[in-house]
Amino acid sequence: MLEIWTWPTPNGQKVHIAVEELGLPYTIVPVDIGKGEQFKPAFLEITPNHRIPAIVDTEGPGGRLTLFESGAILIYLAEKAGKLIPADAAGRYSCLQWLMFQMGGVGPMFGQYNHFGVYAPEKIPYAIERYLNESNRLLRVLDKRLTQAAYLAGEEYSIADIATFPWIGSMVRREILSLEATPGVARWYAAVSARPGVQRGMALMQEDQKPLTMSDETRSLLFGKGQHQPR
């Protein structure tokens, strides 16, 4: 049985989607990051980095396995189930490169944009513009790939798509990013959104989601006066 120590953030939602898509049995252990539960000793026994998600697999290699970092968790789960990661070497490395693109680019840059544009008490135009530009650049990289292939790893849906989808979804739902100028991403986003496993994974812990409110001042700094979304 898998224990998923998690909270409904984009990084947590990656694992929520993966277990639903893979059909693996699991239990959820909520870690309310708004209350600082990620710093509790029980969680730190699993991950020294005190960040969600983390998992405990009571039937892992050699017995009980603990694992942190969402990318490592996705690889582990896919290999455990024998699904959602290509079996051939070329396909596998294509999948892993796009997974790492999300881990090193999309997640951190979108996260910084979200922080400086929405949560930071002081709105710093330079920081907002920097991370807006980089987020849009990354979106264009994704769009180029997704005009060439159905999914990030190629023609088959994989953990690379699972890793990227919640981050794109979070920014789109909050009207922080628009997909109008990236038809490849828009097509992919609609296809992934329609998957039942994705819908089930995204529905997990929805009662713990808090709505985001954005002030007029923040929106003006993010998008400019009279605009609602960046293009």
Secondary structure, 3 states (H helix, E strand, C coil): CEEEEECCCHHHHHHHHHHHHHCCCEEEEECCHHHCHHHCHHHHCCCCCCCCCEEEEEEECCEEEEEECHHHHHHHHHHHHCCCCCCCHHHHHHHHHHHHHHHHHHHHHHHHHHHHHHHCCCCCHHHHHHHHHHHHHHHHHHHHHHHHCCECCECCCCHHHHHHHHHHHHHHHCCCCCCCCCHHHHHHHHHHHCCHHHHHHHHCCHHHCCCCCCCHHHHHHHHCCCCCCCC
